[in-house]
Amino acid sequence: MVEEVRQELSALAAIFCGPNEWEMLSCSETDGAVFRIHTTAEGLVGEDVPLELAFHLPVGYPLCLPGISVTSEHLTRAQCVTAKEKLLGEARKLVSEPMVHELVLWIQQNLRLVLSQPETASSHEKCTLPESATGDDGPWMTLLRLDHMRARTKYVKAVEKWASELRLTGRLMFMGKLILILLQGDRSNIKEYLILQKTSKVDVDSSGKKCKEKMISVLSETKVQTEHKRFLAFEVKEYSTLEELQKEFGAAGLGELFSECVLGLVK
C-alpha cells in the first residue's frame, strides 16, 4: 500500500472521529483497504438521512476507482444504487488523487438532488469512460471461494438477493466442503457485491453469534472473453463429484479457469 493511501486513511480516521463514524474492516498489502463511514445527508424534505458508505481501496488506488457501497434504512435499494452510481461518476473525475473525503462531502451536499431523480432512470444509468481510460467496459467475471457457510439458508438467500439487486449472473456452487461463487456482470457491481459480502453479518460463528465474512478469497477476476458463455441467471447448484463440477466449467468455456483455480483446491 502506497504512502499516499496510508496518509489518506489516517486523515479519514481523524476526520470521522465521532462515535461509530469510522470503521476499518480490513487492510492488507494484497487486497487493499475496506472501511465504512457512517454519516448523514439532507433528504427530500430536509430531514437527516443516515448513510452507511463502505469503500474498498484496491491495490491500484488512486489510479483506479474504489469500490463503493451505499446503504440506508431510510432509502430504497434503487435509491442506494443510484447514489452509488452517482458517486462512481464523481470518482471518475478524481482518479489519480485521494478522493474519499471529497466523495463523502459530495453525497452529503447532493443526496437531495439524487433522490429527486426518477429511480427507474437512475438505477440503470451507467457512467463509463473509454476502455483506454478505465478498462472496465463490458462484462467482467469473478470467481470467489468461501471457507465455510454455517447459517447456510440465510447466507444463500443473502447471496441471491445481492446478485439480483446488482444484476449479476452466475453460480453459487457446492461440492462437498468446497464453496465457490462465480459472478458475471458490470465490474462496479461486482466490486459492490464484494463489499456487501465482507461488511454484512451473513453468517454465524462457532458460538452462534452473527458475524461478517472474513474468509473469502478472490481466485480470479477478468473480463468475460468471447469464448466464455454468458450466464442468463444466478443459480445455486450442488455437485456430487469433481467431474460434475468440471463439466459445469467446461460447458461455460471456463475449462482453463477450472484447471488453474479450482482443481488444486480439491486435490
Backbone as CSV, one residue per row, in Angstrom:
resi,resn,N_x,N_y,N_z,CA_x,CA_y,CA_z,C_x,C_y,C_z
1,MET,0.849,-1.193,0.000,0.000,0.000,0.000,0.884,1.241,0.000
2,VAL,0.638,2.144,-0.942,1.499,3.313,-1.078,1.270,4.279,0.083
3,GLU,2.290,5.089,0.355,2.233,6.012,1.484,1.084,7.002,1.344
4,GLU,0.784,7.400,0.109,-0.304,8.347,-0.128,-1.635,7.800,0.395
5,VAL,-1.855,6.500,0.202,-3.098,5.882,0.669,-3.091,5.767,2.192
6,ARG,-1.949,5.425,2.763,-1.854,5.357,4.230,-2.197,6.710,4.850
7,GLN,-1.687,7.771,4.243,-1.965,9.112,4.755,-3.448,9.453,4.620
8,GLU,-4.061,9.025,3.511,-5.483,9.291,3.329,-6.305,8.564,4.393
9,LEU,-5.976,7.316,4.662,-6.705,6.551,5.677,-6.557,7.192,7.052
10,SER,-5.350,7.647,7.353,-5.109,8.302,8.639,-5.922,9.586,8.752
11,ALA,-5.976,10.348,7.658,-6.738,11.597,7.660,-8.234,11.323,7.807
12,LEU,-8.730,10.297,7.128,-10.153,9.958,7.222,-10.527,9.546,8.642
13,ALA,-9.658,8.761,9.278,-9.924,8.331,10.652,-9.966,9.526,11.597
14,ALA,-9.152,10.556,11.303,-9.143,11.758,12.136,-10.371,12.627,11.877
15,ILE,-10.817,12.679,10.625,-11.982,13.497,10.273,-13.265,12.887,10.823
16,PHE,-13.421,11.580,10.613,-14.638,10.896,11.058,-14.360,10.209,12.399
17,CYS,-14.160,11.049,13.398,-13.719,10.553,14.706,-14.848,10.500,15.732
18,GLY,-16.077,10.810,15.298,-17.205,10.745,16.216,-17.578,9.307,16.529
19,PRO,-18.492,9.116,17.477,-18.916,7.760,17.840,-19.464,6.997,16.632
20,ASN,-18.859,5.861,16.339,-19.310,4.949,15.273,-19.248,5.544,13.867
21,GLU,-18.524,6.652,13.683,-18.436,7.244,12.340,-17.494,6.465,11.428
22,TRP,-16.438,5.900,11.986,-15.374,5.278,11.195,-15.177,3.839,11.639
23,GLU,-15.081,2.935,10.669,-14.866,1.521,10.988,-13.942,0.904,9.938
24,MET,-12.716,0.574,10.342,-11.789,-0.111,9.443,-12.088,-1.604,9.498
25,LEU,-12.416,-2.190,8.360,-12.825,-3.592,8.316,-11.675,-4.525,7.970
26,SER,-10.819,-4.112,7.051,-9.648,-4.928,6.718,-8.644,-4.057,5.981
27,CYS,-7.370,-4.441,6.081,-6.317,-3.677,5.409,-5.125,-4.596,5.194
28,SER,-4.728,-4.775,3.926,-3.589,-5.638,3.630,-2.878,-5.144,2.382
29,GLU,-1.644,-5.595,2.216,-0.846,-5.197,1.058,-1.367,-5.827,-0.226
30,THR,-2.073,-6.948,-0.121,-2.538,-7.656,-1.322,-3.965,-7.303,-1.716
31,ASP,-4.838,-7.043,-0.731,-6.251,-6.792,-1.024,-6.665,-5.338,-0.863
32,GLY,-5.757,-4.489,-0.380,-6.106,-3.095,-0.173,-6.843,-2.889,1.142
33,ALA,-7.620,-1.814,1.222,-8.307,-1.449,2.464,-9.812,-1.435,2.255
34,VAL,-10.540,-1.948,3.244,-12.003,-1.904,3.245,-12.436,-1.234,4.542
35,PHE,-13.235,-0.187,4.427,-13.676,0.532,5.620,-15.074,1.086,5.399
36,ARG,-15.672,1.536,6.499,-17.041,2.031,6.451,-17.111,3.379,7.155
37,ILE,-17.879,4.293,6.570,-18.096,5.618,7.152,-19.596,5.804,7.367
38,HIS,-19.977,6.165,8.581,-21.374,6.448,8.903,-21.549,7.959,8.954
39,THR,-22.474,8.472,8.154,-22.690,9.913,8.107,-24.164,10.186,7.842
40,THR,-24.518,11.445,7.677,-25.894,11.816,7.341,-25.874,12.821,6.206
41,ALA,-26.999,12.906,5.502,-27.154,13.880,4.424,-28.603,14.342,4.406
42,GLU,-28.834,15.492,3.799,-30.183,16.054,3.761,-31.052,15.314,2.755
43,GLY,-32.240,14.880,3.198,-33.161,14.165,2.334,-34.084,15.094,1.571
44,LEU,-35.112,14.519,0.969,-36.011,15.272,0.090,-36.757,16.392,0.800
45,VAL,-37.111,16.182,2.062,-37.890,17.199,2.778,-37.076,17.847,3.891
46,GLY,-35.747,17.801,3.738,-34.881,18.464,4.702,-34.512,17.631,5.912
47,GLU,-34.958,16.375,5.952,-34.646,15.521,7.096,-33.230,14.967,6.985
48,ASP,-32.639,14.589,8.116,-31.329,13.944,8.114,-31.491,12.471,7.759
49,VAL,-30.830,12.050,6.693,-30.876,10.655,6.259,-29.557,9.983,6.645
50,PRO,-29.584,8.994,7.536,-28.340,8.292,7.887,-27.845,7.450,6.712
51,LEU,-26.561,7.543,6.432,-25.950,6.797,5.332,-24.808,5.943,5.857
52,GLU,-24.701,4.749,5.313,-23.567,3.876,5.596,-22.806,3.716,4.285
53,LEU,-21.623,4.303,4.219,-20.814,4.290,3.000,-19.634,3.349,3.201
54,ALA,-19.589,2.285,2.420,-18.472,1.340,2.505,-17.579,1.539,1.287
55,PHE,-16.278,1.555,1.519,-15.306,1.761,0.444,-14.283,0.630,0.438
56,HIS,-13.905,0.212,-0.759,-12.784,-0.713,-0.932,-11.748,-0.008,-1.790
57,LEU,-10.586,0.268,-1.212,-9.495,0.884,-1.963,-8.568,-0.233,-2.421
58,PRO,-8.648,-0.644,-3.690,-7.808,-1.743,-4.168,-6.346,-1.332,-4.230
59,VAL,-5.492,-2.290,-4.510,-4.050,-2.038,-4.502,-3.672,-0.924,-5.477
60,GLY,-4.356,-0.819,-6.610,-4.016,0.191,-7.606,-4.540,1.584,-7.323
61,TYR,-5.363,1.745,-6.294,-5.930,3.051,-5.942,-4.809,4.010,-5.553
62,PRO,-4.858,5.294,-5.931,-5.967,6.018,-6.561,-5.914,6.074,-8.087
63,LEU,-5.082,5.234,-8.699,-5.033,5.211,-10.161,-6.197,4.420,-10.746
64,CYS,-6.957,3.743,-9.886,-8.175,3.063,-10.323,-9.295,3.428,-9.353
65,LEU,-10.521,3.139,-9.745,-11.671,3.530,-8.938,-11.783,2.691,-7.669
66,PRO,-12.277,3.278,-6.595,-12.573,2.488,-5.401,-13.880,1.729,-5.590
67,GLY,-14.053,0.659,-4.840,-15.360,0.023,-4.762,-16.202,0.809,-3.769
68,ILE,-17.478,1.005,-4.080,-18.347,1.818,-3.224,-19.667,1.098,-3.003
69,SER,-20.156,1.136,-1.776,-21.483,0.616,-1.459,-22.204,1.645,-0.597
70,VAL,-23.476,1.882,-0.913,-24.301,2.825,-0.152,-25.501,2.073,0.416
71,THR,-25.695,2.149,1.712,-26.871,1.536,2.325,-27.487,2.506,3.328
72,SER,-28.796,2.406,3.487,-29.516,3.229,4.452,-30.884,2.615,4.694
73,GLU,-31.274,2.543,5.948,-32.599,2.026,6.280,-33.699,2.994,5.849
74,HIS,-33.322,4.231,5.519,-34.296,5.252,5.139,-34.464,5.366,3.625
75,LEU,-33.683,4.584,2.853,-33.746,4.652,1.397,-34.105,3.292,0.818
76,THR,-34.703,3.308,-0.370,-34.963,2.054,-1.072,-33.657,1.541,-1.663
77,ARG,-33.664,0.266,-2.063,-32.467,-0.293,-2.676,-32.130,0.450,-3.973
78,ALA,-33.156,0.790,-4.747,-32.919,1.508,-6.005,-32.280,2.869,-5.743
79,GLN,-32.716,3.550,-4.689,-32.126,4.849,-4.355,-30.668,4.695,-3.929
80,CYS,-30.367,3.624,-3.195,-28.977,3.369,-2.795,-28.102,3.092,-4.011
81,VAL,-28.629,2.324,-4.967,-27.881,2.031,-6.191,-27.633,3.313,-6.979
82,THR,-28.646,4.166,-7.058,-28.495,5.438,-7.761,-27.410,6.286,-7.114
83,ALA,-27.435,6.364,-5.785,-26.425,7.145,-5.070,-25.029,6.586,-5.329
84,LYS,-24.910,5.262,-5.334,-23.610,4.641,-5.605,-23.120,4.991,-7.004
85,GLU,-24.008,4.912,-7.987,-23.614,5.198,-9.369,-23.196,6.657,-9.536
86,LYS,-23.900,7.554,-8.851,-23.521,8.966,-8.910,-22.148,9.185,-8.272
87,LEU,-21.889,8.493,-7.165,-20.583,8.609,-6.513,-19.470,8.079,-7.416
88,LEU,-19.734,6.973,-8.110,-18.730,6.443,-9.034,-18.472,7.425,-10.174
89,GLY,-19.540,8.100,-10.614,-19.365,9.118,-11.644,-18.460,10.243,-11.167
90,GLU,-18.645,10.669,-9.916,-17.775,11.702,-9.351,-16.357,11.177,-9.169
91,ALA,-16.246,9.897,-8.778,-14.920,9.310,-8.556,-14.099,9.304,-9.838
92,ARG,-14.760,9.105,-10.970,-14.039,9.087,-12.248,-13.380,10.431,-12.554
93,LYS,-13.930,11.490,-11.997,-13.344,12.817,-12.203,-12.111,13.027,-11.328
94,LEU,-11.943,12.166,-10.325,-10.886,12.375,-9.332,-9.799,11.305,-9.373
95,VAL,-9.846,10.427,-10.398,-8.850,9.357,-10.494,-7.443,9.942,-10.489
96,SER,-6.565,9.302,-9.760,-5.143,9.637,-9.581,-4.891,10.492,-8.345
97,GLU,-5.953,10.871,-7.620,-5.752,11.638,-6.398,-6.651,11.090,-5.286
98,PRO,-6.268,11.267,-4.017,-7.121,10.812,-2.916,-8.508,11.434,-3.049
99,MET,-9.557,10.620,-2.894,-10.885,11.126,-3.247,-11.988,10.822,-2.241
100,VAL,-11.735,9.978,-1.254,-12.830,9.508,-0.403,-13.526,10.656,0.318
101,HIS,-12.753,11.560,0.916,-13.374,12.670,1.643,-14.200,13.536,0.702
102,GLU,-13.686,13.771,-0.501,-14.429,14.555,-1.488,-15.746,13.868,-1.844
103,LEU,-15.724,12.546,-1.946,-16.937,11.804,-2.286,-17.964,11.870,-1.156
104,VAL,-17.490,11.771,0.084,-18.413,11.868,1.220,-19.052,13.259,1.260
105,LEU,-18.241,14.288,1.063,-18.781,15.650,1.036,-19.790,15.810,-0.096
106,TRP,-19.495,15.200,-1.242,-20.390,15.339,-2.399,-21.759,14.735,-2.108
107,ILE,-21.793,13.534,-1.536,-23.091,12.899,-1.281,-23.828,13.629,-0.163
108,GLN,-23.102,14.181,0.803,-23.756,14.968,1.852,-24.452,16.192,1.263
109,GLN,-23.829,16.794,0.262,-24.352,18.025,-0.327,-25.358,17.772,-1.453
110,ASN,-25.351,16.561,-2.029,-26.153,16.323,-3.229,-27.176,15.196,-3.112
111,LEU,-27.308,14.583,-1.937,-28.254,13.474,-1.814,-29.673,13.901,-2.183
112,ARG,-30.065,15.080,-1.744,-31.427,15.556,-2.037,-31.675,15.598,-3.543
113,LEU,-30.693,16.085,-4.295,-30.818,16.141,-5.752,-30.875,14.740,-6.345
114,VAL,-30.047,13.835,-5.825,-30.033,12.450,-6.314,-31.394,11.798,-6.099
115,LEU,-31.988,12.010,-4.927,-33.267,11.380,-4.599,-34.426,11.964,-5.396
116,SER,-34.250,13.171,-5.906,-35.335,13.807,-6.660,-35.453,13.267,-8.076
117,GLN,-34.471,12.472,-8.506,-34.497,11.918,-9.854,-35.269,10.604,-9.867
118,PRO,-35.943,10.281,-10.982,-36.711,9.027,-11.072,-35.816,7.818,-10.864
119,GLU,-36.246,6.891,-10.009,-35.447,5.700,-9.719,-35.228,4.845,-10.951
120,THR,-36.273,4.701,-11.765,-36.179,3.795,-12.904,-35.120,4.238,-13.885
121,ALA,-34.927,5.550,-13.999,-33.909,6.039,-14.926,-32.528,5.929,-14.312
122,SER,-32.414,6.348,-13.055,-31.090,6.413,-12.451,-30.543,5.052,-12.084
123,SER,-31.409,4.104,-11.728,-30.895,2.815,-11.278,-30.260,2.021,-12.402
124,HIS,-30.529,2.409,-13.654,-29.908,1.712,-14.777,-28.849,2.572,-15.460
125,GLU,-28.596,3.739,-14.905,-27.636,4.649,-15.513,-26.229,4.108,-15.371
126,LYS,-25.431,4.256,-16.411,-24.043,3.831,-16.354,-23.158,4.982,-16.785
127,CYS,-22.140,5.276,-15.982,-21.171,6.301,-16.336,-19.879,5.586,-16.671
128,THR,-19.439,5.661,-17.902,-18.243,4.937,-18.289,-17.294,5.851,-19.037
129,LEU,-16.027,5.498,-18.983,-15.008,6.165,-19.768,-14.538,5.200,-20.839
130,PRO,-13.835,5.682,-21.849,-13.314,4.776,-22.860,-12.437,3.707,-22.237
131,GLU,-12.324,2.569,-22.918,-11.557,1.448,-22.385,-10.129,1.838,-22.082
132,SER,-9.565,2.728,-22.890,-8.183,3.129,-22.667,-8.007,3.828,-21.331
133,ALA,-9.114,4.413,-20.807,-9.012,5.130,-19.539,-9.306,4.243,-18.353
134,THR,-10.277,3.313,-18.492,-10.656,2.510,-17.338,-10.446,1.030,-17.529
135,GLY,-10.641,0.519,-18.744,-10.535,-0.913,-18.978,-11.668,-1.690,-18.353
136,ASP,-12.725,-1.015,-17.897,-13.790,-1.677,-17.164,-15.027,-1.949,-18.009
137,ASP,-15.078,-1.447,-19.264,-16.300,-1.604,-20.026,-16.477,-3.058,-20.439
138,GLY,-17.735,-3.453,-20.644,-18.028,-4.838,-20.958,-18.145,-5.659,-19.684
139,PRO,-18.734,-6.849,-19.791,-18.939,-7.683,-18.601,-17.633,-8.241,-18.039
140,TRP,-17.604,-8.370,-16.725,-16.462,-8.955,-16.025,-16.897,-10.237,-15.334
141,MET,-15.919,-11.009,-14.933,-16.198,-12.271,-14.255,-15.245,-12.424,-13.070
142,THR,-15.797,-12.831,-11.943,-15.004,-13.037,-10.731,-15.355,-14.391,-10.123
143,LEU,-14.329,-15.124,-9.707,-14.521,-16.407,-9.034,-14.070,-16.265,-7.589
144,LEU,-14.982,-16.577,-6.661,-14.715,-16.451,-5.231,-14.782,-17.807,-4.553
145,ARG,-14.054,-17.934,-3.461,-14.139,-19.140,-2.640,-14.496,-18.760,-1.212
146,LEU,-15.483,-19.444,-0.649,-15.849,-19.269,0.753,-15.288,-20.433,1.560
147,ASP,-14.793,-20.136,2.748,-14.215,-21.188,3.582,-15.292,-22.081,4.186
148,HIS,-16.403,-21.471,4.603,-17.489,-22.247,5.196,-18.772,-21.430,5.154
149,MET,-19.864,-22.061,5.500,-21.167,-21.400,5.497,-22.018,-22.087,6.566
150,ARG,-21.946,-21.574,7.797,-22.659,-22.231,8.897,-24.173,-21.998,8.808
151,ALA,-24.573,-20.733,8.634,-26.004,-20.410,8.509,-26.363,-20.448,7.026
152,ARG,-26.394,-21.653,6.475,-26.466,-21.803,5.020,-27.720,-21.177,4.404
153,THR,-28.878,-21.439,4.970,-30.121,-20.933,4.377,-30.118,-19.414,4.300
154,LYS,-29.761,-18.763,5.399,-29.714,-17.305,5.435,-28.649,-16.770,4.487
155,TYR,-27.493,-17.422,4.482,-26.374,-16.977,3.657,-26.744,-17.055,2.176
156,VAL,-27.327,-18.179,1.763,-27.696,-18.364,0.357,-28.713,-17.308,-0.074
157,LYS,-29.692,-17.035,0.784,-30.693,-16.017,0.457,-30.047,-14.651,0.277
158,ALA,-29.058,-14.337,1.117,-28.368,-13.049,1.007,-27.604,-12.956,-0.310
159,VAL,-26.902,-14.028,-0.677,-26.140,-14.038,-1.931,-27.076,-13.879,-3.128
160,GLU,-28.192,-14.602,-3.118,-29.159,-14.497,-4.215,-29.741,-13.088,-4.296
161,LYS,-30.021,-12.490,-3.151,-30.591,-11.138,-3.105,-29.612,-10.123,-3.676
162,TRP,-28.346,-10.194,-3.256,-27.347,-9.247,-3.756,-27.140,-9.412,-5.257
163,ALA,-27.060,-10.650,-5.717,-26.858,-10.892,-7.145,-28.015,-10.314,-7.956
164,SER,-29.240,-10.490,-7.456,-30.413,-9.976,-8.161,-30.407,-8.453,-8.191
165,GLU,-30.157,-7.832,-7.042,-30.196,-6.373,-6.954,-29.087,-5.713,-7.771
166,LEU,-27.948,-6.388,-7.886,-26.811,-5.819,-8.610,-26.738,-6.315,-10.052
167,ARG,-27.775,-7.029,-10.475,-27.873,-7.521,-11.853,-26.658,-8.369,-12.234
168,LEU,-26.291,-9.277,-11.333,-25.184,-10.196,-11.574,-25.735,-11.592,-11.859
169,THR,-25.101,-12.294,-12.769,-25.473,-13.673,-13.063,-24.319,-14.589,-12.679
170,GLY,-24.575,-15.910,-12.697,-23.504,-16.844,-12.376,-23.987,-18.026,-11.571
171,ARG,-23.128,-18.502,-10.683,-23.415,-19.711,-9.917,-22.891,-19.594,-8.481
172,LEU,-23.671,-20.136,-7.544,-23.185,-20.454,-6.208,-23.065,-21.964,-6.191
173,MET,-21.851,-22.481,-6.061,-21.584,-23.905,-6.281,-21.090,-24.589,-5.011
174,PHE,-21.725,-25.712,-4.692,-21.330,-26.530,-3.551,-20.860,-27.894,-4.057
175,MET,-19.690,-28.322,-3.593,-19.237,-29.685,-3.847,-18.481,-30.154,-2.611
176,GLY,-19.143,-30.970,-1.797,-18.542,-31.346,-0.524,-18.347,-30.110,0.334
177,LYS,-17.117,-29.887,0.791,-16.812,-28.709,1.602,-16.404,-27.503,0.756
178,LEU,-16.274,-27.714,-0.538,-15.871,-26.624,-1.430,-17.074,-25.737,-1.763
179,ILE,-16.914,-24.429,-1.566,-17.973,-23.459,-1.869,-17.387,-22.385,-2.775
180,LEU,-17.949,-22.257,-3.974,-17.472,-21.285,-4.952,-18.614,-20.377,-5.391
181,ILE,-18.285,-19.132,-5.681,-19.255,-18.190,-6.250,-18.648,-17.630,-7.531
182,LEU,-19.341,-17.824,-8.640,-18.908,-17.301,-9.932,-19.870,-16.190,-10.334
183,LEU,-19.346,-14.995,-10.523,-20.173,-13.832,-10.831,-19.810,-13.251,-12.189
184,GLN,-20.822,-12.842,-12.940,-20.624,-12.121,-14.191,-21.487,-10.864,-14.167
185,GLY,-20.930,-9.767,-14.673,-21.699,-8.534,-14.727,-20.800,-7.315,-14.762
186,ASP,-21.401,-6.157,-14.541,-20.655,-4.904,-14.526,-19.616,-4.932,-13.408
187,ARG,-18.411,-4.470,-13.704,-17.333,-4.587,-12.723,-17.619,-3.806,-11.445
188,SER,-18.221,-2.632,-11.577,-18.519,-1.843,-10.377,-19.543,-2.563,-9.506
189,ASN,-20.466,-3.297,-10.128,-21.448,-4.052,-9.348,-20.807,-5.246,-8.657
190,ILE,-19.834,-5.869,-9.324,-19.106,-6.968,-8.680,-18.322,-6.437,-7.478
191,LYS,-17.727,-5.256,-7.633,-16.997,-4.655,-6.512,-17.944,-4.377,-5.346
192,GLU,-19.146,-3.883,-5.668,-20.100,-3.617,-4.592,-20.530,-4.918,-3.928
193,TYR,-20.692,-5.972,-4.728,-21.038,-7.278,-4.153,-19.976,-7.689,-3.128
194,LEU,-18.710,-7.532,-3.487,-17.630,-7.922,-2.579,-17.673,-7.116,-1.289
195,ILE,-17.997,-5.835,-1.408,-18.108,-5.009,-0.203,-19.244,-5.514,0.677
196,LEU,-20.400,-5.801,0.064,-21.533,-6.319,0.826,-21.173,-7.639,1.498
197,GLN,-20.470,-8.490,0.770,-20.094,-9.800,1.304,-19.181,-9.655,2.519
198,LYS,-18.289,-8.663,2.475,-17.314,-8.506,3.548,-17.833,-7.688,4.725
199,THR,-18.866,-6.877,4.497,-19.297,-5.963,5.558,-20.628,-6.340,6.195
200,SER,-21.353,-7.294,5.622,-22.657,-7.688,6.168,-22.516,-8.911,7.069
201,LYS,-23.337,-8.970,8.101,-23.331,-10.126,9.002,-24.226,-11.213,8.404
202,VAL,-23.619,-12.044,7.555,-24.384,-13.039,6.804,-24.260,-14.447,7.370
203,ASP,-23.338,-14.647,8.295,-23.113,-15.994,8.822,-23.090,-15.932,10.348
204,VAL,-22.835,-17.067,10.978,-22.683,-17.116,12.431,-21.348,-17.767,12.753
205,ASP,-20.779,-17.394,13.910,-19.514,-18.004,14.313,-19.777,-19.301,15.068
206,SER,-18.728,-19.875,15.623,-18.855,-21.179,16.283,-19.756,-21.135,17.509
207,SER,-19.972,-19.926,18.053,-20.847,-19.799,19.222,-22.271,-19.417,18.838
208,GLY,-22.522,-19.288,17.527,-23.867,-18.968,17.067,-24.156,-17.490,16.925
209,LYS,-23.150,-16.629,17.154,-23.347,-15.189,17.021,-23.186,-14.763,15.567
210,LYS,-23.987,-13.764,15.159,-23.882,-13.254,13.799,-22.484,-12.695,13.560
211,CYS,-21.945,-12.936,12.368,-20.597,-12.457,12.073,-20.461,-12.098,10.601
212,LYS,-19.431,-11.314,10.304,-19.134,-10.927,8.930,-18.258,-11.986,8.274
213,GLU,-18.254,-11.983,6.949,-17.437,-12.929,6.195,-15.985,-12.461,6.179
214,LYS,-15.121,-13.193,6.864,-13.712,-12.823,6.930,-12.817,-13.780,6.158
215,MET,-13.398,-14.864,5.636,-12.576,-15.889,4.986,-13.045,-16.124,3.559
216,ILE,-13.077,-15.049,2.787,-13.428,-15.131,1.377,-12.178,-14.859,0.552
217,SER,-11.971,-15.642,-0.498,-10.796,-15.485,-1.352,-11.234,-15.182,-2.777
218,VAL,-10.582,-14.210,-3.399,-10.814,-13.921,-4.813,-9.827,-14.767,-5.614
219,LEU,-10.338,-15.785,-6.296,-9.475,-16.700,-7.046,-9.134,-16.165,-8.428
220,SER,-10.057,-15.407,-9.015,-9.831,-14.891,-10.367,-10.726,-13.693,-10.611
221,GLU,-10.215,-12.742,-11.380,-11.004,-11.583,-11.806,-10.545,-11.197,-13.205
222,THR,-11.454,-11.241,-14.161,-11.070,-10.972,-15.544,-12.282,-10.532,-16.351
223,LYS,-12.028,-9.943,-17.498,-13.117,-9.629,-18.414,-13.677,-10.916,-19.007
224,VAL,-14.980,-10.925,-19.265,-15.589,-12.061,-19.952,-15.099,-12.061,-21.397
225,GLN,-14.533,-13.185,-21.825,-13.994,-13.304,-23.174,-15.039,-13.895,-24.123
226,THR,-14.762,-13.806,-25.415,-15.734,-14.274,-26.414,-16.008,-15.765,-26.289
227,GLU,-15.018,-16.530,-25.817,-15.226,-17.979,-25.698,-15.978,-18.360,-24.423
228,HIS,-16.213,-17.395,-23.546,-16.922,-17.670,-22.301,-18.429,-17.576,-22.510
229,LYS,-19.151,-18.521,-21.956,-20.612,-18.483,-22.007,-21.121,-17.426,-21.031
230,ARG,-22.111,-16.641,-21.458,-22.751,-15.684,-20.566,-23.896,-16.372,-19.836
231,PHE,-23.830,-16.392,-18.527,-24.922,-16.959,-17.745,-26.125,-16.022,-17.809
232,LEU,-27.308,-16.590,-17.954,-28.525,-15.792,-18.086,-29.171,-15.488,-16.741
233,ALA,-28.773,-16.217,-15.703,-29.363,-16.024,-14.375,-28.341,-16.423,-13.326
234,PHE,-28.666,-16.150,-12.066,-27.827,-16.606,-10.961,-28.505,-17.817,-10.335
235,GLU,-27.789,-18.932,-10.262,-28.371,-20.175,-9.763,-27.498,-20.781,-8.669
236,VAL,-28.152,-21.487,-7.754,-27.467,-22.238,-6.706,-27.461,-23.706,-7.120
237,LYS,-26.274,-24.317,-7.186,-26.183,-25.693,-7.666,-25.259,-26.509,-6.762
238,GLU,-25.572,-27.789,-6.642,-24.745,-28.726,-5.881,-24.210,-29.798,-6.811
239,TYR,-22.995,-30.257,-6.539,-22.339,-31.252,-7.373,-21.854,-32.393,-6.486
240,SER,-22.076,-33.609,-6.954,-21.693,-34.784,-6.168,-20.232,-35.154,-6.372
241,THR,-19.712,-34.855,-7.565,-18.343,-35.257,-7.892,-17.581,-34.105,-8.528
242,LEU,-16.267,-34.252,-8.531,-15.410,-33.260,-9.169,-15.681,-33.204,-10.670
243,GLU,-16.009,-34.351,-11.250,-16.289,-34.407,-12.687,-17.506,-33.554,-13.045
244,GLU,-18.534,-33.598,-12.206,-19.724,-32.785,-12.453,-19.381,-31.296,-12.417
245,LEU,-18.576,-30.924,-11.444,-18.170,-29.525,-11.327,-17.333,-29.110,-12.535
246,GLN,-16.448,-29.986,-12.965,-15.599,-29.693,-14.119,-16.441,-29.513,-15.384
247,LYS,-17.487,-30.325,-15.530,-18.367,-30.206,-16.695,-19.082,-28.859,-16.702
248,GLU,-19.473,-28.375,-15.522,-20.131,-27.067,-15.428,-19.217,-25.971,-15.955
249,PHE,-17.958,-26.010,-15.532,-16.995,-25.021,-16.005,-16.721,-25.204,-17.495
250,GLY,-16.571,-26.454,-17.923,-16.278,-26.718,-19.325,-17.387,-26.254,-20.249
251,ALA,-18.643,-26.470,-19.841,-19.782,-26.070,-20.671,-19.856,-24.558,-20.833
252,ALA,-19.280,-23.839,-19.877,-19.286,-22.373,-19.940,-18.024,-21.824,-20.595
253,GLY,-17.194,-22.712,-21.151,-15.952,-22.265,-21.771,-14.907,-21.851,-20.760
254,LEU,-15.016,-22.398,-19.539,-14.135,-21.992,-18.446,-13.247,-23.140,-17.973
255,GLY,-12.913,-24.040,-18.892,-12.068,-25.172,-18.535,-10.711,-24.746,-18.011
256,GLU,-10.139,-23.712,-18.611,-8.831,-23.231,-18.166,-8.921,-22.640,-16.765
257,LEU,-10.000,-21.911,-16.495,-10.205,-21.347,-15.161,-10.310,-22.460,-14.128
258,PHE,-11.014,-23.529,-14.476,-11.154,-24.670,-13.567,-9.788,-25.282,-13.265
259,SER,-8.994,-25.487,-14.306,-7.685,-26.124,-14.123,-6.753,-25.265,-13.280
260,GLU,-6.795,-23.954,-13.518,-5.856,-23.060,-12.848,-6.265,-22.725,-11.414
261,CYS,-7.580,-22.593,-11.169,-8.018,-22.042,-9.884,-8.790,-23.010,-8.996
262,VAL,-9.392,-24.040,-9.580,-10.276,-24.907,-8.800,-9.653,-26.265,-8.515
263,LEU,-9.020,-26.848,-9.512,-8.524,-28.217,-9.382,-7.614,-28.391,-8.175
264,GLY,-6.747,-27.430,-7.951,-5.810,-27.529,-6.834,-6.462,-27.444,-5.467
265,LEU,-7.710,-26.974,-5.412,-8.398,-26.828,-4.127,-8.929,-28.147,-3.594
266,VAL,-9.069,-29.131,-4.488,-9.691,-30.395,-4.070,-8.735,-31.571,-4.154
267,LYS,-7.498,-31.327,-4.517,-6.525,-32.423,-4.586,-5.974,-32.732,-3.208
